[in-house]
Amino acid sequence: MTDVEWAGCVGDDCRAVVDQLLEVNALYRLRAAKGILGLRKKYGDTRLEAACTKAITVGDPSYRTIKPRCAPPGPGSVPS
């Protein structure tokens, strides 16, 4: 399976994020796309899809935006 197909297995918003990353300078953004898909192993499909949805909503679909939104909130943290 290609990265885009794997992203589609997670959900529509995850696929949209990977599509956006790979539409321009795909070679340079491939690592970010693979990093986002790698979050699936640690956090699961549901959290990753929710994080991708939030990243699209705020207009910054990048690994740097998605990773912290996948992690469960720590003690005393404010929900994003």
Phi and psi restraints in degrees (range 20) as a CNS / XPLOR table:
assign (resid 1 and name C) (resid 2 and name N)
       (resid 2 and name CA) (resid 2 and name C) 1.0 -84.4 20.0 2
assign (resid 2 and name N) (resid 2 and name CA)
       (resid 2 and name C) (resid 3 and name N) 1.0 169.4 20.0 2
assign (resid 2 and name C) (resid 3 and name N)
       (resid 3 and name CA) (resid 3 and name C) 1.0 -60.1 20.0 2
assign (resid 3 and name N) (resid 3 and name CA)
       (resid 3 and name C) (resid 4 and name N) 1.0 -39.1 20.0 2
assign (resid 3 and name C) (resid 4 and name N)
       (resid 4 and name CA) (resid 4 and name C) 1.0 -66.0 20.0 2
assign (resid 4 and name N) (resid 4 and name CA)
       (resid 4 and name C) (resid 5 and name N) 1.0 -38.6 20.0 2
assign (resid 4 and name C) (resid 5 and name N)
       (resid 5 and name CA) (resid 5 and name C) 1.0 -66.2 20.0 2
assign (resid 5 and name N) (resid 5 and name CA)
       (resid 5 and name C) (resid 6 and name N) 1.0 -40.5 20.0 2
assign (resid 5 and name C) (resid 6 and name N)
       (resid 6 and name CA) (resid 6 and name C) 1.0 -62.8 20.0 2
assign (resid 6 and name N) (resid 6 and name CA)
       (resid 6 and name C) (resid 7 and name N) 1.0 -41.2 20.0 2
assign (resid 6 and name C) (resid 7 and name N)
       (resid 7 and name CA) (resid 7 and name C) 1.0 -63.4 20.0 2
assign (resid 7 and name N) (resid 7 and name CA)
       (resid 7 and name C) (resid 8 and name N) 1.0 -36.7 20.0 2
assign (resid 7 and name C) (resid 8 and name N)
       (resid 8 and name CA) (resid 8 and name C) 1.0 -65.5 20.0 2
assign (resid 8 and name N) (resid 8 and name CA)
       (resid 8 and name C) (resid 9 and name N) 1.0 -28.2 20.0 2
assign (resid 8 and name C) (resid 9 and name N)
       (resid 9 and name CA) (resid 9 and name C) 1.0 -68.6 20.0 2
assign (resid 9 and name N) (resid 9 and name CA)
       (resid 9 and name C) (resid 10 and name N) 1.0 -29.6 20.0 2
assign (resid 9 and name C) (resid 10 and name N)
       (resid 10 and name CA) (resid 10 and name C) 1.0 -74.6 20.0 2
assign (resid 10 and name N) (resid 10 and name CA)
       (resid 10 and name C) (resid 11 and name N) 1.0 -50.1 20.0 2
assign (resid 10 and name C) (resid 11 and name N)
       (resid 11 and name CA) (resid 11 and name C) 1.0 167.6 20.0 2
assign (resid 11 and name N) (resid 11 and name CA)
       (resid 11 and name C) (resid 12 and name N) 1.0 172.2 20.0 2
assign (resid 11 and name C) (resid 12 and name N)
       (resid 12 and name CA) (resid 12 and name C) 1.0 -65.6 20.0 2
assign (resid 12 and name N) (resid 12 and name CA)
       (resid 12 and name C) (resid 13 and name N) 1.0 -40.1 20.0 2
assign (resid 12 and name C) (resid 13 and name N)
       (resid 13 and name CA) (resid 13 and name C) 1.0 -71.2 20.0 2
assign (resid 13 and name N) (resid 13 and name CA)
       (resid 13 and name C) (resid 14 and name N) 1.0 -35.5 20.0 2
assign (resid 13 and name C) (resid 14 and name N)
       (resid 14 and name CA) (resid 14 and name C) 1.0 -63.9 20.0 2
assign (resid 14 and name N) (resid 14 and name CA)
       (resid 14 and name C) (resid 15 and name N) 1.0 -42.8 20.0 2
assign (resid 14 and name C) (resid 15 and name N)
       (resid 15 and name CA) (resid 15 and name C) 1.0 -63.1 20.0 2
assign (resid 15 and name N) (resid 15 and name CA)
       (resid 15 and name C) (resid 16 and name N) 1.0 -39.7 20.0 2
assign (resid 15 and name C) (resid 16 and name N)
       (resid 16 and name CA) (resid 16 and name C) 1.0 -62.2 20.0 2
assign (resid 16 and name N) (resid 16 and name CA)
       (resid 16 and name C) (resid 17 and name N) 1.0 -40.7 20.0 2
assign (resid 16 and name C) (resid 17 and name N)
       (resid 17 and name CA) (resid 17 and name C) 1.0 -63.0 20.0 2
assign (resid 17 and name N) (resid 17 and name CA)
       (resid 17 and name C) (resid 18 and name N) 1.0 -48.4 20.0 2
assign (resid 17 and name C) (resid 18 and name N)
       (resid 18 and name CA) (resid 18 and name C) 1.0 -64.1 20.0 2
assign (resid 18 and name N) (resid 18 and name CA)
       (resid 18 and name C) (resid 19 and name N) 1.0 -40.8 20.0 2
assign (resid 18 and name C) (resid 19 and name N)
       (resid 19 and name CA) (resid 19 and name C) 1.0 -59.3 20.0 2
assign (resid 19 and name N) (resid 19 and name CA)
       (resid 19 and name C) (resid 20 and name N) 1.0 -44.5 20.0 2
assign (resid 19 and name C) (resid 20 and name N)
       (resid 20 and name CA) (resid 20 and name C) 1.0 -63.7 20.0 2
assign (resid 20 and name N) (resid 20 and name CA)
       (resid 20 and name C) (resid 21 and name N) 1.0 -40.4 20.0 2
assign (resid 20 and name C) (resid 21 and name N)
       (resid 21 and name CA) (resid 21 and name C) 1.0 -64.3 20.0 2
assign (resid 21 and name N) (resid 21 and name CA)
       (resid 21 and name C) (resid 22 and name N) 1.0 -40.2 20.0 2
assign (resid 21 and name C) (resid 22 and name N)
       (resid 22 and name CA) (resid 22 and name C) 1.0 -90.6 20.0 2
assign (resid 22 and name N) (resid 22 and name CA)
       (resid 22 and name C) (resid 23 and name N) 1.0 -3.0 20.0 2
assign (resid 22 and name C) (resid 23 and name N)
       (resid 23 and name CA) (resid 23 and name C) 1.0 -76.0 20.0 2
assign (resid 23 and name N) (resid 23 and name CA)
       (resid 23 and name C) (resid 24 and name N) 1.0 -25.9 20.0 2
assign (resid 23 and name C) (resid 24 and name N)
       (resid 24 and name CA) (resid 24 and name C) 1.0 -129.6 20.0 2
assign (resid 24 and name N) (resid 24 and name CA)
       (resid 24 and name C) (resid 25 and name N) 1.0 131.9 20.0 2
assign (resid 24 and name C) (resid 25 and name N)
       (resid 25 and name CA) (resid 25 and name C) 1.0 53.5 20.0 2
assign (resid 25 and name N) (resid 25 and name CA)
       (resid 25 and name C) (resid 26 and name N) 1.0 51.0 20.0 2
assign (resid 25 and name C) (resid 26 and name N)
       (resid 26 and name CA) (resid 26 and name C) 1.0 -56.0 20.0 2
assign (resid 26 and name N) (resid 26 and name CA)
       (resid 26 and name C) (resid 27 and name N) 1.0 -39.2 20.0 2
assign (resid 26 and name C) (resid 27 and name N)
       (resid 27 and name CA) (resid 27 and name C) 1.0 -61.6 20.0 2
assign (resid 27 and name N) (resid 27 and name CA)
       (resid 27 and name C) (resid 28 and name N) 1.0 -38.5 20.0 2
assign (resid 27 and name C) (resid 28 and name N)
       (resid 28 and name CA) (resid 28 and name C) 1.0 -79.9 20.0 2
assign (resid 28 and name N) (resid 28 and name CA)
       (resid 28 and name C) (resid 29 and name N) 1.0 -23.5 20.0 2
assign (resid 28 and name C) (resid 29 and name N)
       (resid 29 and name CA) (resid 29 and name C) 1.0 -101.0 20.0 2
assign (resid 29 and name N) (resid 29 and name CA)
       (resid 29 and name C) (resid 30 and name N) 1.0 0.2 20.0 2
assign (resid 29 and name C) (resid 30 and name N)
       (resid 30 and name CA) (resid 30 and name C) 1.0 -61.5 20.0 2
assign (resid 30 and name N) (resid 30 and name CA)
       (resid 30 and name C) (resid 31 and name N) 1.0 -39.1 20.0 2
assign (resid 30 and name C) (resid 31 and name N)
       (resid 31 and name CA) (resid 31 and name C) 1.0 -63.1 20.0 2
assign (resid 31 and name N) (resid 31 and name CA)
       (resid 31 and name C) (resid 32 and name N) 1.0 -40.4 20.0 2
assign (resid 31 and name C) (resid 32 and name N)
       (resid 32 and name CA) (resid 32 and name C) 1.0 -65.0 20.0 2
assign (resid 32 and name N) (resid 32 and name CA)
       (resid 32 and name C) (resid 33 and name N) 1.0 -41.8 20.0 2
assign (resid 32 and name C) (resid 33 and name N)
       (resid 33 and name CA) (resid 33 and name C) 1.0 -62.8 20.0 2
assign (resid 33 and name N) (resid 33 and name CA)
       (resid 33 and name C) (resid 34 and name N) 1.0 -43.6 20.0 2
assign (resid 33 and name C) (resid 34 and name N)
       (resid 34 and name CA) (resid 34 and name C) 1.0 -66.2 20.0 2
assign (resid 34 and name N) (resid 34 and name CA)
       (resid 34 and name C) (resid 35 and name N) 1.0 -35.6 20.0 2
assign (resid 34 and name C) (resid 35 and name N)
       (resid 35 and name CA) (resid 35 and name C) 1.0 -63.4 20.0 2
assign (resid 35 and name N) (resid 35 and name CA)
       (resid 35 and name C) (resid 36 and name N) 1.0 -42.1 20.0 2
assign (resid 35 and name C) (resid 36 and name N)
       (resid 36 and name CA) (resid 36 and name C) 1.0 -63.1 20.0 2
assign (resid 36 and name N) (resid 36 and name CA)
       (resid 36 and name C) (resid 37 and name N) 1.0 -44.8 20.0 2
assign (resid 36 and name C) (resid 37 and name N)
       (resid 37 and name CA) (resid 37 and name C) 1.0 -67.2 20.0 2
assign (resid 37 and name N) (resid 37 and name CA)
       (resid 37 and name C) (resid 38 and name N) 1.0 -27.6 20.0 2
assign (resid 37 and name C) (resid 38 and name N)
       (resid 38 and name CA) (resid 38 and name C) 1.0 -68.4 20.0 2
assign (resid 38 and name N) (resid 38 and name CA)
       (resid 38 and name C) (resid 39 and name N) 1.0 -25.2 20.0 2
assign (resid 38 and name C) (resid 39 and name N)
       (resid 39 and name CA) (resid 39 and name C) 1.0 -64.8 20.0 2
assign (resid 39 and name N) (resid 39 and name CA)
       (resid 39 and name C) (resid 40 and name N) 1.0 -19.9 20.0 2
assign (resid 39 and name C) (resid 40 and name N)
       (resid 40 and name CA) (resid 40 and name C) 1.0 -60.7 20.0 2
assign (resid 40 and name N) (resid 40 and name CA)
       (resid 40 and name C) (resid 41 and name N) 1.0 -38.9 20.0 2
assign (resid 40 and name C) (resid 41 and name N)
       (resid 41 and name CA) (resid 41 and name C) 1.0 -65.5 20.0 2
assign (resid 41 and name N) (resid 41 and name CA)
       (resid 41 and name C) (resid 42 and name N) 1.0 -39.6 20.0 2
assign (resid 41 and name C) (resid 42 and name N)
       (resid 42 and name CA) (resid 42 and name C) 1.0 -83.3 20.0 2
assign (resid 42 and name N) (resid 42 and name CA)
       (resid 42 and name C) (resid 43 and name N) 1.0 -38.6 20.0 2
assign (resid 42 and name C) (resid 43 and name N)
       (resid 43 and name CA) (resid 43 and name C) 1.0 -112.3 20.0 2
assign (resid 43 and name N) (resid 43 and name CA)
       (resid 43 and name C) (resid 44 and name N) 1.0 -16.3 20.0 2
assign (resid 43 and name C) (resid 44 and name N)
       (resid 44 and name CA) (resid 44 and name C) 1.0 90.9 20.0 2
assign (resid 44 and name N) (resid 44 and name CA)
       (resid 44 and name C) (resid 45 and name N) 1.0 165.2 20.0 2
assign (resid 44 and name C) (resid 45 and name N)
       (resid 45 and name CA) (resid 45 and name C) 1.0 -64.8 20.0 2
assign (resid 45 and name N) (resid 45 and name CA)
       (resid 45 and name C) (resid 46 and name N) 1.0 -41.3 20.0 2
assign (resid 45 and name C) (resid 46 and name N)
       (resid 46 and name CA) (resid 46 and name C) 1.0 -63.9 20.0 2
assign (resid 46 and name N) (resid 46 and name CA)
       (resid 46 and name C) (resid 47 and name N) 1.0 -48.2 20.0 2
assign (resid 46 and name C) (resid 47 and name N)
       (resid 47 and name CA) (resid 47 and name C) 1.0 -65.5 20.0 2
assign (resid 47 and name N) (resid 47 and name CA)
       (resid 47 and name C) (resid 48 and name N) 1.0 -41.0 20.0 2
assign (resid 47 and name C) (resid 48 and name N)
       (resid 48 and name CA) (resid 48 and name C) 1.0 -64.4 20.0 2
assign (resid 48 and name N) (resid 48 and name CA)
       (resid 48 and name C) (resid 49 and name N) 1.0 -43.7 20.0 2
assign (resid 48 and name C) (resid 49 and name N)
       (resid 49 and name CA) (resid 49 and name C) 1.0 -63.6 20.0 2
assign (resid 49 and name N) (resid 49 and name CA)
       (resid 49 and name C) (resid 50 and name N) 1.0 -41.3 20.0 2
assign (resid 49 and name C) (resid 50 and name N)
       (resid 50 and name CA) (resid 50 and name C) 1.0 -64.2 20.0 2
assign (resid 50 and name N) (resid 50 and name CA)
       (resid 50 and name C) (resid 51 and name N) 1.0 -40.5 20.0 2
assign (resid 50 and name C) (resid 51 and name N)
       (resid 51 and name CA) (resid 51 and name C) 1.0 -66.0 20.0 2
assign (resid 51 and name N) (resid 51 and name CA)
       (resid 51 and name C) (resid 52 and name N) 1.0 -39.1 20.0 2
assign (resid 51 and name C) (resid 52 and name N)
       (resid 52 and name CA) (resid 52 and name C) 1.0 -65.8 20.0 2
assign (resid 52 and name N) (resid 52 and name CA)
       (resid 52 and name C) (resid 53 and name N) 1.0 -39.5 20.0 2
assign (resid 52 and name C) (resid 53 and name N)
       (resid 53 and name CA) (resid 53 and name C) 1.0 -60.2 20.0 2
assign (resid 53 and name N) (resid 53 and name CA)
       (resid 53 and name C) (resid 54 and name N) 1.0 -46.0 20.0 2
assign (resid 53 and name C) (resid 54 and name N)
       (resid 54 and name CA) (resid 54 and name C) 1.0 -63.9 20.0 2
assign (resid 54 and name N) (resid 54 and name CA)
       (resid 54 and name C) (resid 55 and name N) 1.0 -40.4 20.0 2
assign (resid 54 and name C) (resid 55 and name N)
       (resid 55 and name CA) (resid 55 and name C) 1.0 -64.1 20.0 2
assign (resid 55 and name N) (resid 55 and name CA)
       (resid 55 and name C) (resid 56 and name N) 1.0 -39.4 20.0 2
assign (resid 55 and name C) (resid 56 and name N)
       (resid 56 and name CA) (resid 56 and name C) 1.0 -66.7 20.0 2
assign (resid 56 and name N) (resid 56 and name CA)
       (resid 56 and name C) (resid 57 and name N) 1.0 -40.1 20.0 2
assign (resid 56 and name C) (resid 57 and name N)
       (resid 57 and name CA) (resid 57 and name C) 1.0 -61.4 20.0 2
assign (resid 57 and name N) (resid 57 and name CA)
       (resid 57 and name C) (resid 58 and name N) 1.0 -41.6 20.0 2
assign (resid 57 and name C) (resid 58 and name N)
       (resid 58 and name CA) (resid 58 and name C) 1.0 -83.5 20.0 2
assign (resid 58 and name N) (resid 58 and name CA)
       (resid 58 and name C) (resid 59 and name N) 1.0 -6.4 20.0 2
assign (resid 58 and name C) (resid 59 and name N)
       (resid 59 and name CA) (resid 59 and name C) 1.0 83.0 20.0 2
assign (resid 59 and name N) (resid 59 and name CA)
       (resid 59 and name C) (resid 60 and name N) 1.0 21.4 20.0 2
assign (resid 59 and name C) (resid 60 and name N)
       (resid 60 and name CA) (resid 60 and name C) 1.0 -136.2 20.0 2
assign (resid 60 and name N) (resid 60 and name CA)
       (resid 60 and name C) (resid 61 and name N) 1.0 74.0 20.0 2
assign (resid 60 and name C) (resid 61 and name N)
       (resid 61 and name CA) (resid 61 and name C) 1.0 -79.5 20.0 2
assign (resid 61 and name N) (resid 61 and name CA)
       (resid 61 and name C) (resid 62 and name N) 1.0 82.2 20.0 2
assign (resid 61 and name C) (resid 62 and name N)
       (resid 62 and name CA) (resid 62 and name C) 1.0 -135.1 20.0 2
assign (resid 62 and name N) (resid 62 and name CA)
       (resid 62 and name C) (resid 63 and name N) 1.0 162.3 20.0 2
assign (resid 62 and name C) (resid 63 and name N)
       (resid 63 and name CA) (resid 63 and name C) 1.0 -57.3 20.0 2
assign (resid 63 and name N) (resid 63 and name CA)
       (resid 63 and name C) (resid 64 and name N) 1.0 -42.4 20.0 2
assign (resid 63 and name C) (resid 64 and name N)
       (resid 64 and name CA) (resid 64 and name C) 1.0 -61.5 20.0 2
assign (resid 64 and name N) (resid 64 and name CA)
       (resid 64 and name C) (resid 65 and name N) 1.0 -30.3 20.0 2
assign (resid 64 and name C) (resid 65 and name N)
       (resid 65 and name CA) (resid 65 and name C) 1.0 -85.7 20.0 2
assign (resid 65 and name N) (resid 65 and name CA)
       (resid 65 and name C) (resid 66 and name N) 1.0 -35.7 20.0 2
assign (resid 65 and name C) (resid 66 and name N)
       (resid 66 and name CA) (resid 66 and name C) 1.0 -78.4 20.0 2
assign (resid 66 and name N) (resid 66 and name CA)
       (resid 66 and name C) (resid 67 and name N) 1.0 -40.5 20.0 2
assign (resid 66 and name C) (resid 67 and name N)
       (resid 67 and name CA) (resid 67 and name C) 1.0 -56.6 20.0 2
assign (resid 67 and name N) (resid 67 and name CA)
       (resid 67 and name C) (resid 68 and name N) 1.0 -50.6 20.0 2
assign (resid 67 and name C) (resid 68 and name N)
       (resid 68 and name CA) (resid 68 and name C) 1.0 -64.7 20.0 2
assign (resid 68 and name N) (resid 68 and name CA)
       (resid 68 and name C) (resid 69 and name N) 1.0 -25.5 20.0 2
assign (resid 68 and name C) (resid 69 and name N)
       (resid 69 and name CA) (resid 69 and name C) 1.0 -78.8 20.0 2
assign (resid 69 and name N) (resid 69 and name CA)
       (resid 69 and name C) (resid 70 and name N) 1.0 -16.0 20.0 2
assign (resid 69 and name C) (resid 70 and name N)
       (resid 70 and name CA) (resid 70 and name C) 1.0 -79.0 20.0 2
assign (resid 70 and name N) (resid 70 and name CA)
       (resid 70 and name C) (resid 71 and name N) 1.0 -35.9 20.0 2
assign (resid 70 and name C) (resid 71 and name N)
       (resid 71 and name CA) (resid 71 and name C) 1.0 -66.6 20.0 2
assign (resid 71 and name N) (resid 71 and name CA)
       (resid 71 and name C) (resid 72 and name N) 1.0 142.7 20.0 2
assign (resid 71 and name C) (resid 72 and name N)
       (resid 72 and name CA) (resid 72 and name C) 1.0 -66.2 20.0 2
assign (resid 72 and name N) (resid 72 and name CA)
       (resid 72 and name C) (resid 73 and name N) 1.0 147.6 20.0 2
assign (resid 72 and name C) (resid 73 and name N)
       (resid 73 and name CA) (resid 73 and name C) 1.0 -64.4 20.0 2
assign (resid 73 and name N) (resid 73 and name CA)
       (resid 73 and name C) (resid 74 and name N) 1.0 139.6 20.0 2
assign (resid 73 and name C) (resid 74 and name N)
       (resid 74 and name CA) (resid 74 and name C) 1.0 -82.9 20.0 2
assign (resid 74 and name N) (resid 74 and name CA)
       (resid 74 and name C) (resid 75 and name N) 1.0 173.8 20.0 2
assign (resid 74 and name C) (resid 75 and name N)
       (resid 75 and name CA) (resid 75 and name C) 1.0 -65.1 20.0 2
assign (resid 75 and name N) (resid 75 and name CA)
       (resid 75 and name C) (resid 76 and name N) 1.0 131.9 20.0 2
assign (resid 75 and name C) (resid 76 and name N)
       (resid 76 and name CA) (resid 76 and name C) 1.0 78.1 20.0 2
assign (resid 76 and name N) (resid 76 and name CA)
       (resid 76 and name C) (resid 77 and name N) 1.0 8.8 20.0 2
assign (resid 76 and name C) (resid 77 and name N)
       (resid 77 and name CA) (resid 77 and name C) 1.0 -86.6 20.0 2
assign (resid 77 and name N) (resid 77 and name CA)
       (resid 77 and name C) (resid 78 and name N) 1.0 153.6 20.0 2
assign (resid 77 and name C) (resid 78 and name N)
       (resid 78 and name CA) (resid 78 and name C) 1.0 -92.2 20.0 2
assign (resid 78 and name N) (resid 78 and name CA)
       (resid 78 and name C) (resid 79 and name N) 1.0 131.5 20.0 2
assign (resid 78 and name C) (resid 79 and name N)
       (resid 79 and name CA) (resid 79 and name C) 1.0 -62.3 20.0 2
assign (resid 79 and name N) (resid 79 and name CA)
       (resid 79 and name C) (resid 80 and name N) 1.0 143.1 20.0 2
